Amino acid sequence: MPRQKTHEEFLQQVFDLVEDEYTVLESYQRTATKISFKHNLENCGNIFMVRPADFLRGTRCPKCYLQSRGSKNSVITEVSINDTY
């Protein structure tokens, strides 16, 4: 059975991935127990809960994800009055 990761080891993994863009607000217990993170971007500051394993796999701030998803899906179509169908 593998050895359990310590809180300090988890913090180091987070820092290696995202440096100081996110702050871990709760103590790491195990990979499947959700903990709080804070997104440190100036215009965000969102606090959210996520499983540590999911965060290490790429799950990040849900607020920023939804904003970026909305901007990618918006399509601007220009229609001229002279267009005929």
Contacts in CASP RR format, 6 or more apart in sequence:
PFRMAT RR
TARGET T0000
AUTHOR 0000-0000-0000
METHOD contacts of the structure
MODEL  1
MPRQKTHEEFLQQVFDLVEDEYTVLESYQRTATKISFKHNLENCGNIFMV
RPADFLRGTRCPKCYLQSRGSKNSVITEVSINDTY
4 30 0 8 1.000
5 28 0 8 1.000
5 31 0 8 1.000
6 28 0 8 1.000
7 27 0 8 1.000
7 28 0 8 1.000
10 24 0 8 1.000
10 28 0 8 1.000
10 52 0 8 1.000
11 24 0 8 1.000
11 28 0 8 1.000
13 56 0 8 1.000
14 22 0 8 1.000
14 24 0 8 1.000
14 55 0 8 1.000
14 56 0 8 1.000
17 56 0 8 1.000
18 60 0 8 1.000
20 40 0 8 1.000
21 39 0 8 1.000
21 40 0 8 1.000
21 41 0 8 1.000
22 37 0 8 1.000
22 38 0 8 1.000
22 39 0 8 1.000
22 40 0 8 1.000
22 55 0 8 1.000
22 60 0 8 1.000
22 61 0 8 1.000
23 37 0 8 1.000
23 38 0 8 1.000
23 40 0 8 1.000
24 35 0 8 1.000
24 36 0 8 1.000
24 37 0 8 1.000
25 35 0 8 1.000
25 36 0 8 1.000
25 37 0 8 1.000
25 38 0 8 1.000
25 47 0 8 1.000
26 35 0 8 1.000
26 36 0 8 1.000
27 35 0 8 1.000
28 35 0 8 1.000
28 52 0 8 1.000
29 35 0 8 1.000
30 52 0 8 1.000
31 51 0 8 1.000
31 52 0 8 1.000
31 53 0 8 1.000
32 51 0 8 1.000
32 53 0 8 1.000
33 51 0 8 1.000
33 52 0 8 1.000
34 49 0 8 1.000
34 50 0 8 1.000
34 51 0 8 1.000
35 49 0 8 1.000
35 50 0 8 1.000
35 51 0 8 1.000
35 52 0 8 1.000
36 47 0 8 1.000
36 48 0 8 1.000
36 49 0 8 1.000
37 47 0 8 1.000
37 48 0 8 1.000
37 49 0 8 1.000
37 50 0 8 1.000
37 55 0 8 1.000
37 61 0 8 1.000
38 45 0 8 1.000
38 46 0 8 1.000
38 47 0 8 1.000
39 45 0 8 1.000
39 46 0 8 1.000
39 47 0 8 1.000
39 48 0 8 1.000
39 60 0 8 1.000
39 61 0 8 1.000
39 63 0 8 1.000
39 64 0 8 1.000
41 61 0 8 1.000
41 64 0 8 1.000
44 61 0 8 1.000
44 63 0 8 1.000
44 64 0 8 1.000
46 61 0 8 1.000
46 62 0 8 1.000
46 63 0 8 1.000
46 64 0 8 1.000
48 61 0 8 1.000
48 62 0 8 1.000
48 63 0 8 1.000
50 59 0 8 1.000
51 59 0 8 1.000
END
